[in-house]
Amino acid sequence: MTNDPATGRVRGGIRAAAMRAETSLAVLSVLAILYTAYLAQNLVAPITAALVASFILMPLMRTVPFRVLPDALSAALIVLAIVGALAAAVWALAEPAAEWAGRIPATVAELKQKSGDIVEPVEAMRRAGEQMEELTRDRNQRQSIVMREQSLIDRAMEAAGQKGASFLIFIVLIYFLLATGELLRDRVIRSARSLTDKEKARRILRSMEREISTYLLSISLINAGLGLAIGLSLWAIGLPNAALWGVAGALLNFVPYAGAAAGMALTGLVGFIAFDDPGRALLAPAIYFGWNLIESQFVTPSILGRRHTLNAAVVFLSIIFWGWMWGVIGAVLAVPILVMMNTCFAQIEPLRKFSIFIDGRALPGQNANGSPLPD
């Protein structure tokens, strides 16, 4: 029986068209998911944050104090401890944070006064523009401004309600993920068709939990140590409310690159508020920069090693993308999401090629900087 070349070409064309259709469908599906995540960020973002937090807390459920208790009770104790710690932190830091926030406008005005030679031409242009706008503004426009101010208050109240609902979703979902985590894993494994697929699913889930929990727990401990070092150092130079800036430094460090820059700017502004001497004021951001440099160049690489190294360019793009999608919470979740994707891609053969771009480790036959090894 001979093969007809024309029939072979037709079959090849059909297969190529089917592959293009599958690719187009996959791309459209990804775009639809991302668009939904953007529109429903107040729902999707806390769900994603709860999933990330569950990977950190799941190993805690297997420790001796919680292993002897029912899963529902262990999960409730952990969630109550989280809520209690957050409430205590807010209660302890809310007053100094509000005090410093109230001092910022006066400090900005003082800085403008000191730099009057530079700011005065700009202010003159701004005042001239406001006068021209006032001359051309009628009564209806003034009424619309009042209505706009009222709508700003309404939007602020609405945003506060949405954030409160998102936090409630986050806390409740963490409880259910911890209380039913083992059951969910068992159901996922049982849903596989063959014994080989069941074993593969078990291996993927175990690897994802181990890799992600190790990374996130290590980063959390590193950031806590960094915040403690920053707080003690700022306290040593006499900066008021040093504990507040230490906590801010620990939280900001969850956002690579941008967090360190924001922390330096914040401590610099606080230094100028607290100290009259410019040299002493600049000491605060210098200390912040020094501890961040030690953490990023020595502490984190020595603890995590090359095992959890990610491509710096991909990390930066991930922060920009998720920050644009979900704001601050997106920037915080950008790296954990990238770690989850990399771990998942590395365990699934058809997706392993994408893991190569995310992973920052050198390929076989290359140095750490990507150059070929010498013969």
Contacts in CASP RR format, 6 or more apart in sequence:
PFRMAT RR
TARGET T0000
AUTHOR 0000-0000-0000
METHOD contacts of the structure
MODEL  1
MTNDPATGRVRGGIRAAAMRAETSLAVLSVLAILYTAYLAQNLVAPITAA
LVASFILMPLMRTVPFRVLPDALSAALIVLAIVGALAAAVWALAEPAAEW
AGRIPATVAELKQKSGDIVEPVEAMRRAGEQMEELTRDRNQRQSIVMREQ
SLIDRAMEAAGQKGASFLIFIVLIYFLLATGELLRDRVIRSARSLTDKEK
ARRILRSMEREISTYLLSISLINAGLGLAIGLSLWAIGLPNAALWGVAGA
LLNFVPYAGAAAGMALTGLVGFIAFDDPGRALLAPAIYFGWNLIESQFVT
PSILGRRHTLNAAVVFLSIIFWGWMWGVIGAVLAVPILVMMNTCFAQIEP
LRKFSIFIDGRALPGQNANGSPLPD
34 325 0 8 1.000
36 44 0 8 1.000
37 44 0 8 1.000
37 325 0 8 1.000
37 326 0 8 1.000
38 325 0 8 1.000
41 325 0 8 1.000
41 326 0 8 1.000
42 162 0 8 1.000
42 163 0 8 1.000
42 165 0 8 1.000
42 166 0 8 1.000
43 166 0 8 1.000
43 169 0 8 1.000
44 326 0 8 1.000
45 166 0 8 1.000
45 326 0 8 1.000
45 329 0 8 1.000
45 330 0 8 1.000
45 333 0 8 1.000
46 166 0 8 1.000
46 167 0 8 1.000
46 169 0 8 1.000
46 170 0 8 1.000
46 173 0 8 1.000
47 169 0 8 1.000
47 170 0 8 1.000
47 173 0 8 1.000
48 333 0 8 1.000
48 337 0 8 1.000
49 170 0 8 1.000
49 329 0 8 1.000
49 333 0 8 1.000
50 169 0 8 1.000
50 170 0 8 1.000
50 173 0 8 1.000
50 174 0 8 1.000
50 177 0 8 1.000
51 177 0 8 1.000
52 212 0 8 1.000
52 216 0 8 1.000
52 333 0 8 1.000
52 336 0 8 1.000
52 337 0 8 1.000
52 340 0 8 1.000
53 170 0 8 1.000
53 174 0 8 1.000
54 174 0 8 1.000
54 177 0 8 1.000
54 178 0 8 1.000
54 181 0 8 1.000
55 208 0 8 1.000
55 209 0 8 1.000
55 212 0 8 1.000
55 213 0 8 1.000
55 216 0 8 1.000
55 340 0 8 1.000
56 213 0 8 1.000
56 216 0 8 1.000
56 217 0 8 1.000
56 220 0 8 1.000
57 78 0 8 1.000
57 174 0 8 1.000
57 178 0 8 1.000
58 178 0 8 1.000
58 181 0 8 1.000
58 209 0 8 1.000
58 213 0 8 1.000
59 209 0 8 1.000
59 213 0 8 1.000
59 217 0 8 1.000
60 66 0 8 1.000
60 78 0 8 1.000
61 67 0 8 1.000
61 71 0 8 1.000
61 74 0 8 1.000
61 75 0 8 1.000
61 78 0 8 1.000
61 178 0 8 1.000
66 74 0 8 1.000
66 77 0 8 1.000
66 78 0 8 1.000
69 77 0 8 1.000
71 178 0 8 1.000
71 179 0 8 1.000
71 180 0 8 1.000
71 181 0 8 1.000
71 182 0 8 1.000
72 179 0 8 1.000
74 178 0 8 1.000
74 179 0 8 1.000
75 174 0 8 1.000
75 175 0 8 1.000
75 176 0 8 1.000
75 178 0 8 1.000
75 179 0 8 1.000
76 175 0 8 1.000
76 179 0 8 1.000
78 178 0 8 1.000
79 171 0 8 1.000
79 174 0 8 1.000
79 175 0 8 1.000
79 178 0 8 1.000
82 171 0 8 1.000
82 174 0 8 1.000
83 171 0 8 1.000
89 247 0 8 1.000
92 243 0 8 1.000
93 243 0 8 1.000
93 244 0 8 1.000
93 247 0 8 1.000
96 240 0 8 1.000
96 241 0 8 1.000
96 244 0 8 1.000
97 244 0 8 1.000
99 241 0 8 1.000
100 241 0 8 1.000
100 244 0 8 1.000
100 270 0 8 1.000
100 273 0 8 1.000
103 273 0 8 1.000
104 269 0 8 1.000
104 273 0 8 1.000
107 269 0 8 1.000
107 272 0 8 1.000
107 273 0 8 1.000
111 272 0 8 1.000
112 119 0 8 1.000
112 123 0 8 1.000
177 184 0 8 1.000
185 205 0 8 1.000
188 201 0 8 1.000
188 205 0 8 1.000
189 198 0 8 1.000
189 201 0 8 1.000
189 202 0 8 1.000
189 205 0 8 1.000
190 198 0 8 1.000
191 201 0 8 1.000
192 198 0 8 1.000
192 200 0 8 1.000
192 201 0 8 1.000
203 347 0 8 1.000
204 344 0 8 1.000
204 347 0 8 1.000
204 348 0 8 1.000
207 343 0 8 1.000
207 347 0 8 1.000
208 340 0 8 1.000
208 343 0 8 1.000
208 344 0 8 1.000
208 347 0 8 1.000
211 308 0 8 1.000
211 339 0 8 1.000
211 343 0 8 1.000
212 336 0 8 1.000
212 339 0 8 1.000
212 340 0 8 1.000
212 343 0 8 1.000
214 308 0 8 1.000
215 304 0 8 1.000
215 308 0 8 1.000
215 336 0 8 1.000
215 339 0 8 1.000
216 336 0 8 1.000
216 339 0 8 1.000
218 303 0 8 1.000
218 304 0 8 1.000
218 308 0 8 1.000
219 254 0 8 1.000
219 300 0 8 1.000
219 304 0 8 1.000
219 335 0 8 1.000
222 253 0 8 1.000
222 295 0 8 1.000
222 299 0 8 1.000
222 300 0 8 1.000
222 303 0 8 1.000
223 249 0 8 1.000
223 250 0 8 1.000
223 251 0 8 1.000
223 253 0 8 1.000
223 254 0 8 1.000
224 250 0 8 1.000
225 250 0 8 1.000
226 249 0 8 1.000
226 250 0 8 1.000
226 253 0 8 1.000
226 291 0 8 1.000
226 292 0 8 1.000
226 295 0 8 1.000
226 299 0 8 1.000
227 246 0 8 1.000
227 247 0 8 1.000
227 249 0 8 1.000
227 250 0 8 1.000
227 253 0 8 1.000
227 291 0 8 1.000
228 246 0 8 1.000
228 250 0 8 1.000
229 291 0 8 1.000
230 245 0 8 1.000
230 246 0 8 1.000
230 249 0 8 1.000
230 250 0 8 1.000
230 287 0 8 1.000
230 288 0 8 1.000
230 291 0 8 1.000
231 242 0 8 1.000
231 243 0 8 1.000
231 245 0 8 1.000
231 246 0 8 1.000
232 242 0 8 1.000
233 287 0 8 1.000
233 291 0 8 1.000
234 242 0 8 1.000
234 245 0 8 1.000
234 246 0 8 1.000
234 267 0 8 1.000
234 284 0 8 1.000
234 287 0 8 1.000
234 288 0 8 1.000
235 242 0 8 1.000
235 243 0 8 1.000
237 280 0 8 1.000
237 283 0 8 1.000
237 284 0 8 1.000
237 287 0 8 1.000
238 274 0 8 1.000
239 245 0 8 1.000
239 267 0 8 1.000
239 270 0 8 1.000
239 271 0 8 1.000
239 274 0 8 1.000
239 275 0 8 1.000
239 284 0 8 1.000
240 274 0 8 1.000
245 266 0 8 1.000
245 267 0 8 1.000
245 270 0 8 1.000
245 284 0 8 1.000
248 263 0 8 1.000
248 266 0 8 1.000
249 263 0 8 1.000
249 288 0 8 1.000
252 259 0 8 1.000
252 260 0 8 1.000
252 262 0 8 1.000
252 263 0 8 1.000
252 266 0 8 1.000
253 259 0 8 1.000
253 260 0 8 1.000
253 292 0 8 1.000
253 295 0 8 1.000
254 332 0 8 1.000
254 335 0 8 1.000
255 262 0 8 1.000
255 319 0 8 1.000
255 328 0 8 1.000
255 331 0 8 1.000
255 332 0 8 1.000
255 334 0 8 1.000
256 315 0 8 1.000
256 316 0 8 1.000
256 319 0 8 1.000
256 335 0 8 1.000
257 316 0 8 1.000
257 319 0 8 1.000
258 319 0 8 1.000
258 331 0 8 1.000
260 288 0 8 1.000
260 289 0 8 1.000
260 292 0 8 1.000
260 296 0 8 1.000
263 285 0 8 1.000
263 288 0 8 1.000
264 285 0 8 1.000
264 288 0 8 1.000
264 289 0 8 1.000
264 292 0 8 1.000
265 285 0 8 1.000
267 284 0 8 1.000
267 285 0 8 1.000
267 287 0 8 1.000
267 288 0 8 1.000
268 281 0 8 1.000
268 282 0 8 1.000
268 284 0 8 1.000
268 285 0 8 1.000
270 284 0 8 1.000
271 280 0 8 1.000
271 281 0 8 1.000
271 282 0 8 1.000
271 284 0 8 1.000
271 285 0 8 1.000
272 278 0 8 1.000
272 281 0 8 1.000
274 281 0 8 1.000
275 281 0 8 1.000
306 361 0 8 1.000
306 368 0 8 1.000
308 339 0 8 1.000
309 359 0 8 1.000
309 360 0 8 1.000
309 361 0 8 1.000
310 335 0 8 1.000
310 338 0 8 1.000
310 339 0 8 1.000
310 342 0 8 1.000
310 358 0 8 1.000
310 359 0 8 1.000
310 360 0 8 1.000
311 357 0 8 1.000
311 358 0 8 1.000
311 359 0 8 1.000
311 360 0 8 1.000
312 360 0 8 1.000
314 338 0 8 1.000
314 357 0 8 1.000
314 358 0 8 1.000
315 334 0 8 1.000
315 335 0 8 1.000
315 338 0 8 1.000
318 334 0 8 1.000
318 335 0 8 1.000
318 337 0 8 1.000
318 338 0 8 1.000
319 331 0 8 1.000
319 334 0 8 1.000
319 335 0 8 1.000
321 334 0 8 1.000
322 330 0 8 1.000
322 331 0 8 1.000
322 333 0 8 1.000
322 334 0 8 1.000
322 337 0 8 1.000
323 330 0 8 1.000
323 331 0 8 1.000
323 334 0 8 1.000
326 333 0 8 1.000
338 358 0 8 1.000
341 354 0 8 1.000
341 358 0 8 1.000
342 355 0 8 1.000
342 358 0 8 1.000
342 359 0 8 1.000
344 351 0 8 1.000
345 351 0 8 1.000
345 352 0 8 1.000
345 354 0 8 1.000
345 355 0 8 1.000
345 358 0 8 1.000
346 352 0 8 1.000
346 355 0 8 1.000
346 359 0 8 1.000
356 363 0 8 1.000
362 368 0 8 1.000
362 369 0 8 1.000
362 370 0 8 1.000
363 370 0 8 1.000
365 372 0 8 1.000
365 373 0 8 1.000
366 372 0 8 1.000
366 373 0 8 1.000
367 373 0 8 1.000
END
